[in-house]
């Protein structure tokens, strides 16, 4: 790149001014990752395998995921905060 192109205030695609939205300067906050036991994972996969013949468009429906969450929460101890 030449010095002219790196100091330009215009986008090469739109040929308009470059606007800094400041999006990347804000820190992101994320929830702690879930801790899944091998038993939790097995329960989920077995449930989804049973539900597999019911999917029509290649994706599980929201109701399937809700039922899976309910099954796991009743079968296994849920701990908050990844611990």
Number of C-alpha atoms within 10 A of each C-alpha: 5 6 7 8 11 9 8 11 13 14 12 11 6 8 9 10 11 12 9 7 7 7 7 8 7 7 7 6 6 6 7 10 10 12 13 13 10 9 12 17 12 12 17 16 13 12 17 16 11 9 14 14 9 14 11 9 7 9 10 14 13 9 9 17 14 10 12 18 13 11 15 17 13 9 12 12 9 15 11 10 10 11 10
